[in-house]
Protein backbone atom coordinates (compact mmCIF):
# COMPACT_ATOMS: atom_id res chain seq x y z
CA UNK A 1 0.00 0.00 0.00
CA UNK A 2 1.17 3.51 -0.87
CA UNK A 3 -0.56 6.29 0.98
CA UNK A 4 -2.65 8.99 -0.62
CA UNK A 5 -1.04 12.36 0.10
CA UNK A 6 -3.22 14.84 1.98
CA UNK A 7 -2.56 18.12 0.18
CA UNK A 8 -2.89 20.84 2.80
CA UNK A 9 -2.47 23.59 0.20
CA UNK A 10 -5.44 22.31 -1.77
CA UNK A 11 -7.65 21.93 1.31
CA UNK A 12 -6.65 25.39 2.56
CA UNK A 13 -7.46 26.89 -0.85
CA UNK A 14 -10.92 25.28 -0.79
CA UNK A 15 -11.61 26.67 2.68
CA UNK A 16 -10.37 30.14 1.73
CA UNK A 17 -12.76 30.21 -1.22
CA UNK A 18 -15.62 29.36 1.14
CA UNK A 19 -14.46 32.08 3.55
CA UNK A 20 -14.17 34.61 0.73
CA UNK A 21 -17.85 34.13 -0.04
CA UNK A 22 -18.79 34.50 3.64
CA UNK A 23 -16.70 37.69 3.91
CA UNK A 24 -18.47 39.12 0.84
CA UNK A 25 -21.87 38.40 2.41
CA UNK A 26 -20.88 39.96 5.73
CA UNK A 27 -19.40 43.03 4.03
CA UNK A 28 -22.54 43.48 1.94
CA UNK A 29 -24.49 43.46 5.20
CA UNK A 30 -22.31 46.20 6.66
CA UNK A 31 -19.87 44.10 8.71
CA UNK A 32 -16.41 43.65 7.20
CA UNK A 33 -14.33 41.19 9.24
CA UNK A 34 -11.20 42.80 10.64
CA UNK A 35 -7.99 41.24 11.95
CA UNK A 36 -5.33 43.16 13.89
CA UNK A 37 -1.83 41.71 13.87
CA UNK A 38 0.72 42.99 16.37
CA UNK A 39 4.43 42.35 15.81
CA UNK A 40 7.07 43.56 18.27
CA UNK A 41 10.65 43.53 17.01
CA UNK A 42 12.39 42.28 13.89
CA UNK A 43 12.42 38.47 14.22
CA UNK A 44 12.72 37.27 10.58
CA UNK A 45 10.46 34.22 10.99
CA UNK A 46 7.80 36.28 12.74
CA UNK A 47 7.97 39.02 10.09
CA UNK A 48 7.55 36.44 7.32
CA UNK A 49 4.61 34.81 9.10
CA UNK A 50 2.88 38.15 9.74
CA UNK A 51 3.31 39.15 6.10
CA UNK A 52 1.74 35.86 5.01
CA UNK A 53 -1.23 36.47 7.33
CA UNK A 54 -1.77 39.96 5.96
CA UNK A 55 -1.61 38.69 2.38
CA UNK A 56 -4.15 35.97 3.21
CA UNK A 57 -6.50 38.59 4.69
CA UNK A 58 -6.25 40.66 1.53
CA UNK A 59 -6.99 37.63 -0.67
CA UNK A 60 -10.36 36.92 0.96
CA UNK A 61 -11.39 40.51 1.73
CA UNK A 62 -10.68 40.76 5.46
CA UNK A 63 -9.64 44.18 6.76
CA UNK A 64 -6.10 43.90 8.12
CA UNK A 65 -4.67 46.24 10.74
CA UNK A 66 -0.86 46.06 10.70
CA UNK A 67 0.75 47.06 14.02
CA UNK A 68 4.55 46.77 13.91
CA UNK A 69 6.39 48.02 16.97
CA UNK A 70 10.12 48.39 17.75
CA UNK A 71 11.81 45.74 19.87
CA UNK A 72 12.23 48.16 22.78
CA UNK A 73 8.48 48.81 23.08
CA UNK A 74 7.52 48.73 26.75
CA UNK A 75 5.08 46.20 28.17
CA UNK A 76 2.86 49.11 29.24
CA UNK A 77 2.68 50.49 25.69
CA UNK A 78 1.94 47.06 24.21
CA UNK A 79 -0.88 46.49 26.73
CA UNK A 80 -2.27 49.92 25.87
CA UNK A 81 -2.34 48.97 22.18
CA UNK A 82 -4.11 45.69 22.96
CA UNK A 83 -6.73 47.57 24.99
CA UNK A 84 -7.23 50.03 22.12
CA UNK A 85 -7.78 47.12 19.70
CA UNK A 86 -10.18 45.48 22.18
CA UNK A 87 -12.36 48.61 21.95
CA UNK A 88 -12.09 49.07 18.17
CA UNK A 89 -15.38 47.94 16.53
CA UNK A 90 -13.61 47.39 13.19
CA UNK A 91 -11.47 44.66 14.74
CA UNK A 92 -12.98 41.20 15.23
CA UNK A 93 -9.74 39.35 15.86
CA UNK A 94 -6.45 40.24 17.57
CA UNK A 95 -3.25 38.30 17.11
CA UNK A 96 -0.07 39.19 19.00
CA UNK A 97 2.79 37.43 17.25
CA UNK A 98 4.98 35.34 19.53
CA UNK A 99 7.69 35.24 20.74
CA UNK A 100 7.76 38.65 22.35
CA UNK A 101 10.98 40.36 23.55
CA UNK A 102 12.19 39.03 26.90
CA UNK A 103 11.27 42.18 28.84
CA UNK A 104 7.56 41.62 28.05
CA UNK A 105 5.45 39.07 29.94
CA UNK A 106 3.75 37.04 27.20
CA UNK A 107 1.11 35.59 29.51
CA UNK A 108 0.09 39.06 30.69
CA UNK A 109 -0.32 40.25 27.10
CA UNK A 110 -2.33 37.20 26.03
CA UNK A 111 -4.60 37.58 29.07
CA UNK A 112 -5.21 41.22 28.11
CA UNK A 113 -6.79 40.25 24.76
CA UNK A 114 -10.60 40.23 24.82
CA UNK A 115 -11.55 36.50 24.73
CA UNK A 116 -14.17 37.34 22.10
CA UNK A 117 -11.37 38.63 19.84
CA UNK A 118 -8.85 35.91 20.71
CA UNK A 119 -8.75 34.30 17.26
CA UNK A 120 -5.58 32.37 18.15
CA UNK A 121 -7.60 30.45 20.74
CA UNK A 122 -4.93 30.77 23.45
CA UNK A 123 -6.80 32.79 26.08
CA UNK A 124 -7.64 30.64 29.15
CA UNK A 125 -11.32 31.54 28.71
CA UNK A 126 -11.36 30.03 25.22
CA UNK A 127 -9.32 27.04 26.38
CA UNK A 128 -11.87 26.48 29.14
CA UNK A 129 -14.77 26.81 26.74
CA UNK A 130 -13.15 24.26 24.43
CA UNK A 131 -12.55 21.77 27.25
CA UNK A 132 -16.18 21.83 28.42
CA UNK A 133 -17.53 21.71 24.87
CA UNK A 134 -18.86 25.26 24.60
CA UNK A 135 -18.57 27.46 21.52
CA UNK A 136 -15.02 28.78 21.42
CA UNK A 137 -12.26 29.94 19.15
CA UNK A 138 -10.27 26.76 18.60
CA UNK A 139 -6.46 26.92 18.34
CA UNK A 140 -5.55 27.20 14.67
CA UNK A 141 -3.11 24.33 14.07
CA UNK A 142 -5.12 21.66 15.97
CA UNK A 143 -8.32 22.83 14.31
CA UNK A 144 -6.54 22.63 10.95
CA UNK A 145 -5.68 18.99 11.71
CA UNK A 146 -9.33 18.23 12.47
CA UNK A 147 -10.44 19.90 9.24
CA UNK A 148 -7.94 17.87 7.19
CA UNK A 149 -9.30 14.66 8.72
CA UNK A 150 -12.95 15.62 8.19
CA UNK A 151 -12.48 16.85 4.63
CA UNK A 152 -10.67 13.65 3.68
CA UNK A 153 -13.53 11.54 5.07
CA UNK A 154 -11.48 10.03 7.91
CA UNK A 155 -13.80 8.35 10.42
CA UNK A 156 -13.27 9.84 13.88
CA UNK A 157 -16.21 8.24 15.70
CA UNK A 158 -14.73 5.36 17.71
CA UNK A 159 -11.30 5.69 16.10
CA UNK A 160 -8.16 4.85 18.09
CA UNK A 161 -5.96 7.95 17.95
CA UNK A 162 -2.44 8.44 19.26
CA UNK A 163 -1.22 12.02 19.71
CA UNK A 164 2.54 12.31 20.16
CA UNK A 165 3.28 15.55 22.00
CA UNK A 166 1.60 17.37 24.87
CA UNK A 167 2.17 21.06 24.10
CA UNK A 168 -0.49 23.65 24.85
CA UNK A 169 -0.35 24.70 21.19
CA UNK A 170 -1.01 21.34 19.48
CA UNK A 171 -0.93 18.14 21.54
CA UNK A 172 -3.31 18.93 24.37
CA UNK A 173 -5.90 20.86 22.34
CA UNK A 174 -6.10 18.38 19.44
CA UNK A 175 -6.56 15.53 21.92
CA UNK A 176 -9.30 17.48 23.66
CA UNK A 177 -11.12 18.21 20.38
CA UNK A 178 -11.02 14.55 19.41
CA UNK A 179 -12.60 13.31 22.64
CA UNK A 180 -15.49 15.77 22.57
CA UNK A 181 -18.99 14.30 22.28
CA UNK A 182 -19.57 15.82 18.85
CA UNK A 183 -19.44 15.00 15.11
CA UNK A 184 -15.80 16.18 15.12
CA UNK A 185 -14.84 13.97 18.06
CA UNK A 186 -15.93 10.72 19.72
CA UNK A 187 -12.46 9.23 19.27
CA UNK A 188 -10.49 7.23 21.84
CA UNK A 189 -7.29 9.18 22.39
CA UNK A 190 -3.91 8.22 23.84
CA UNK A 191 -1.33 10.97 24.42
CA UNK A 192 2.33 9.95 24.27
CA UNK A 193 5.24 12.20 25.22
CA UNK A 194 8.90 12.20 26.19
CA UNK A 195 8.25 10.22 29.37
CA UNK A 196 6.03 7.59 27.73
CA UNK A 197 7.57 4.12 27.89
CA UNK A 198 5.68 2.28 25.15
CA UNK A 199 4.98 4.85 22.44
CA UNK A 200 5.64 2.40 19.59
CA UNK A 201 3.17 -0.12 21.03
CA UNK A 202 0.47 2.50 21.37
CA UNK A 203 1.06 3.69 17.80
CA UNK A 204 0.81 0.19 16.34
CA UNK A 205 -2.79 -0.01 17.62
CA UNK A 206 -3.76 3.40 16.25
CA UNK A 207 -6.10 4.11 13.37
CA UNK A 208 -4.80 7.70 13.35
CA UNK A 209 -1.40 8.99 14.47
CA UNK A 210 -0.87 12.72 15.00
CA UNK A 211 2.82 13.52 15.41
CA UNK A 212 3.56 16.83 17.14
CA UNK A 213 6.78 16.10 18.99
CA UNK A 214 9.18 18.50 17.25
CA UNK A 215 11.76 15.80 16.53
CA UNK A 216 12.61 14.20 13.14
CA UNK A 217 11.89 10.47 12.70
CA UNK A 218 9.79 10.24 15.85
CA UNK A 219 7.39 8.02 13.90
CA UNK A 220 9.01 5.21 11.90
CA UNK A 221 7.44 2.59 9.66
CA UNK A 222 7.59 -0.17 12.27
CA UNK A 223 5.32 1.95 14.53
CA UNK A 224 2.51 2.23 11.96
CA UNK A 225 -0.10 -0.42 11.21
CA UNK A 226 -1.21 -1.03 7.62
CA UNK A 227 -3.83 1.49 6.52
CA UNK A 228 -3.39 3.96 9.37
CA UNK A 229 -3.82 7.70 8.81
CA UNK A 230 -0.70 9.72 9.70
CA UNK A 231 -0.82 13.48 10.33
CA UNK A 232 2.59 15.11 10.66
CA UNK A 233 2.50 18.45 12.49
CA UNK A 234 6.26 18.69 13.02
CA UNK A 235 8.48 21.21 11.22
CA UNK A 236 12.19 20.56 11.71
CA UNK A 237 15.14 22.16 9.94
CA UNK A 238 17.95 19.71 9.14
CA UNK A 239 21.23 20.27 7.33
CA UNK A 240 21.29 19.44 3.61
CA UNK A 241 24.41 20.39 1.67
CA UNK A 242 22.60 19.75 -1.63
CA UNK A 243 20.27 22.70 -1.00
CA UNK A 244 21.25 26.29 -1.70
CA UNK A 245 19.97 27.25 1.75
CA UNK A 246 22.04 24.51 3.38
CA UNK A 247 19.00 22.95 5.02
CA UNK A 248 15.61 21.38 4.32
CA UNK A 249 12.39 21.03 6.27
CA UNK A 250 11.16 17.67 7.49
CA UNK A 251 8.40 16.59 9.82
CA UNK A 252 8.33 14.22 12.77
CA UNK A 253 7.52 11.24 10.55
CA UNK A 254 9.89 9.14 8.41
CA UNK A 255 7.77 10.10 5.41
CA UNK A 256 9.26 7.90 2.66
CA UNK A 257 9.02 4.72 4.72
CA UNK A 258 5.71 5.42 6.46
CA UNK A 259 3.88 6.32 3.25
CA UNK A 260 4.30 2.70 2.12
CA UNK A 261 2.12 1.54 5.04
CA UNK A 262 -0.31 4.38 5.71
CA UNK A 263 -3.56 4.97 3.81
CA UNK A 264 -3.34 8.76 4.13
CA UNK A 265 -0.39 10.94 5.12
CA UNK A 266 0.47 14.64 5.27
CA UNK A 267 3.77 15.85 3.80
CA UNK A 268 6.10 18.47 5.29
CA UNK A 269 6.00 21.10 4.00
CA UNK A 270 2.57 21.37 2.37
CA UNK A 271 0.46 19.38 4.82
CA UNK A 272 -0.76 20.86 8.09
CA UNK A 273 1.17 24.14 7.68
CA UNK A 274 -1.11 25.83 5.10
CA UNK A 275 -4.11 25.12 7.32
CA UNK A 276 -2.88 27.19 10.28
CA UNK A 277 -3.35 30.65 8.72
CA UNK A 278 -6.58 29.46 7.09
CA UNK A 279 -8.04 28.58 10.49
CA UNK A 280 -7.00 32.02 11.77
CA UNK A 281 -9.06 33.54 8.95
CA UNK A 282 -11.88 31.12 9.81
CA UNK A 283 -11.91 32.30 13.44
CA UNK A 284 -11.88 35.96 12.37
CA UNK A 285 -14.87 35.43 10.08
CA UNK A 286 -16.62 33.49 12.84
CA UNK A 287 -16.06 36.41 15.22
CA UNK A 288 -17.53 38.87 12.71
CA UNK A 289 -20.55 36.60 12.20
CA UNK A 290 -21.24 36.69 15.94
CA UNK A 291 -21.27 40.50 15.79
CA UNK A 292 -23.45 40.76 12.67
C-alpha positions in Angstrom: 0.0 0.0 0.0 1.2 3.5 -0.9 -0.6 6.3 1.0 -2.7 9.0 -0.6 -1.0 12.4 0.1 -3.2 14.8 2.0 -2.6 18.1 0.2 -2.9 20.8 2.8 -2.5 23.6 0.2 -5.4 22.3 -1.8 -7.7 21.9 1.3 -6.7 25.4 2.6 -7.5 26.9 -0.8 -10.9 25.3 -0.8 -11.6 26.7 2.7 -10.4 30.1 1.7 -12.8 30.2 -1.2 -15.6 29.4 1.1 -14.5 32.1 3.6 -14.2 34.6 0.7 -17.9 34.1 0.0 -18.8 34.5 3.6 -16.7 37.7 3.9 -18.5 39.1 0.8 -21.9 38.4 2.4 -20.9 40.0 5.7 -19.4 43.0 4.0 -22.5 43.5 1.9 -24.5 43.5 5.2 -22.3 46.2 6.7 -19.9 44.1 8.7 -16.4 43.7 7.2 -14.3 41.2 9.2 -11.2 42.8 10.6 -8.0 41.2 12.0 -5.3 43.2 13.9 -1.8 41.7 13.9 0.7 43.0 16.4 4.4 42.4 15.8 7.1 43.6 18.3 10.7 43.5 17.0 12.4 42.3 13.9 12.4 38.5 14.2 12.7 37.3 10.6 10.5 34.2 11.0 7.8 36.3 12.7 8.0 39.0 10.1 7.6 36.4 7.3 4.6 34.8 9.1 2.9 38.2 9.7 3.3 39.2 6.1 1.7 35.9 5.0 -1.2 36.5 7.3 -1.8 40.0 6.0 -1.6 38.7 2.4 -4.1 36.0 3.2 -6.5 38.6 4.7 -6.3 40.7 1.5 -7.0 37.6 -0.7 -10.4 36.9 1.0 -11.4 40.5 1.7 -10.7 40.8 5.5 -9.6 44.2 6.8 -6.1 43.9 8.1 -4.7 46.2 10.7 -0.9 46.1 10.7 0.8 47.1 14.0 4.6 46.8 13.9 6.4 48.0 17.0 10.1 48.4 17.7 11.8 45.7 19.9 12.2 48.2 22.8 8.5 48.8 23.1 7.5 48.7 26.7 5.1 46.2 28.2 2.9 49.1 29.2 2.7 50.5 25.7 1.9 47.1 24.2 -0.9 46.5 26.7 -2.3 49.9 25.9 -2.3 49.0 22.2 -4.1 45.7 23.0 -6.7 47.6 25.0 -7.2 50.0 22.1 -7.8 47.1 19.7 -10.2 45.5 22.2 -12.4 48.6 22.0 -12.1 49.1 18.2 -15.4 47.9 16.5 -13.6 47.4 13.2 -11.5 44.7 14.7 -13.0 41.2 15.2 -9.7 39.3 15.9 -6.4 40.2 17.6 -3.2 38.3 17.1 -0.1 39.2 19.0 2.8 37.4 17.2 5.0 35.3 19.5 7.7 35.2 20.7 7.8 38.7 22.3 11.0 40.4 23.5 12.2 39.0 26.9 11.3 42.2 28.8 7.6 41.6 28.1 5.5 39.1 29.9 3.7 37.0 27.2 1.1 35.6 29.5 0.1 39.1 30.7 -0.3 40.2 27.1 -2.3 37.2 26.0 -4.6 37.6 29.1 -5.2 41.2 28.1 -6.8 40.2 24.8 -10.6 40.2 24.8 -11.5 36.5 24.7 -14.2 37.3 22.1 -11.4 38.6 19.8 -8.8 35.9 20.7 -8.8 34.3 17.3 -5.6 32.4 18.2 -7.6 30.5 20.7 -4.9 30.8 23.5 -6.8 32.8 26.1 -7.6 30.6 29.2 -11.3 31.5 28.7 -11.4 30.0 25.2 -9.3 27.0 26.4 -11.9 26.5 29.1 -14.8 26.8 26.7 -13.1 24.3 24.4 -12.6 21.8 27.3 -16.2 21.8 28.4 -17.5 21.7 24.9 -18.9 25.3 24.6 -18.6 27.5 21.5 -15.0 28.8 21.4 -12.3 29.9 19.1 -10.3 26.8 18.6 -6.5 26.9 18.3 -5.6 27.2 14.7 -3.1 24.3 14.1 -5.1 21.7 16.0 -8.3 22.8 14.3 -6.5 22.6 11.0 -5.7 19.0 11.7 -9.3 18.2 12.5 -10.4 19.9 9.2 -7.9 17.9 7.2 -9.3 14.7 8.7 -12.9 15.6 8.2 -12.5 16.9 4.6 -10.7 13.6 3.7 -13.5 11.5 5.1 -11.5 10.0 7.9 -13.8 8.4 10.4 -13.3 9.8 13.9 -16.2 8.2 15.7 -14.7 5.4 17.7 -11.3 5.7 16.1 -8.2 4.8 18.1 -6.0 8.0 17.9 -2.4 8.4 19.3 -1.2 12.0 19.7 2.5 12.3 20.2 3.3 15.5 22.0 1.6 17.4 24.9 2.2 21.1 24.1 -0.5 23.7 24.8 -0.4 24.7 21.2 -1.0 21.3 19.5 -0.9 18.1 21.5 -3.3 18.9 24.4 -5.9 20.9 22.3 -6.1 18.4 19.4 -6.6 15.5 21.9 -9.3 17.5 23.7 -11.1 18.2 20.4 -11.0 14.5 19.4 -12.6 13.3 22.6 -15.5 15.8 22.6 -19.0 14.3 22.3 -19.6 15.8 18.9 -19.4 15.0 15.1 -15.8 16.2 15.1 -14.8 14.0 18.1 -15.9 10.7 19.7 -12.5 9.2 19.3 -10.5 7.2 21.8 -7.3 9.2 22.4 -3.9 8.2 23.8 -1.3 11.0 24.4 2.3 10.0 24.3 5.2 12.2 25.2 8.9 12.2 26.2 8.3 10.2 29.4 6.0 7.6 27.7 7.6 4.1 27.9 5.7 2.3 25.2 5.0 4.8 22.4 5.6 2.4 19.6 3.2 -0.1 21.0 0.5 2.5 21.4 1.1 3.7 17.8 0.8 0.2 16.3 -2.8 0.0 17.6 -3.8 3.4 16.3 -6.1 4.1 13.4 -4.8 7.7 13.4 -1.4 9.0 14.5 -0.9 12.7 15.0 2.8 13.5 15.4 3.6 16.8 17.1 6.8 16.1 19.0 9.2 18.5 17.3 11.8 15.8 16.5 12.6 14.2 13.1 11.9 10.5 12.7 9.8 10.2 15.9 7.4 8.0 13.9 9.0 5.2 11.9 7.4 2.6 9.7 7.6 -0.2 12.3 5.3 1.9 14.5 2.5 2.2 12.0 -0.1 -0.4 11.2 -1.2 -1.0 7.6 -3.8 1.5 6.5 -3.4 4.0 9.4 -3.8 7.7 8.8 -0.7 9.7 9.7 -0.8 13.5 10.3 2.6 15.1 10.7 2.5 18.5 12.5 6.3 18.7 13.0 8.5 21.2 11.2 12.2 20.6 11.7 15.1 22.2 9.9 17.9 19.7 9.1 21.2 20.3 7.3 21.3 19.4 3.6 24.4 20.4 1.7 22.6 19.8 -1.6 20.3 22.7 -1.0 21.2 26.3 -1.7 20.0 27.2 1.8 22.0 24.5 3.4 19.0 22.9 5.0 15.6 21.4 4.3 12.4 21.0 6.3 11.2 17.7 7.5 8.4 16.6 9.8 8.3 14.2 12.8 7.5 11.2 10.5 9.9 9.1 8.4 7.8 10.1 5.4 9.3 7.9 2.7 9.0 4.7 4.7 5.7 5.4 6.5 3.9 6.3 3.3 4.3 2.7 2.1 2.1 1.5 5.0 -0.3 4.4 5.7 -3.6 5.0 3.8 -3.3 8.8 4.1 -0.4 10.9 5.1 0.5 14.6 5.3 3.8 15.8 3.8 6.1 18.5 5.3 6.0 21.1 4.0 2.6 21.4 2.4 0.5 19.4 4.8 -0.8 20.9 8.1 1.2 24.1 7.7 -1.1 25.8 5.1 -4.1 25.1 7.3 -2.9 27.2 10.3 -3.3 30.6 8.7 -6.6 29.5 7.1 -8.0 28.6 10.5 -7.0 32.0 11.8 -9.1 33.5 8.9 -11.9 31.1 9.8 -11.9 32.3 13.4 -11.9 36.0 12.4 -14.9 35.4 10.1 -16.6 33.5 12.8 -16.1 36.4 15.2 -17.5 38.9 12.7 -20.6 36.6 12.2 -21.2 36.7 15.9 -21.3 40.5 15.8 -23.5 40.8 12.7 
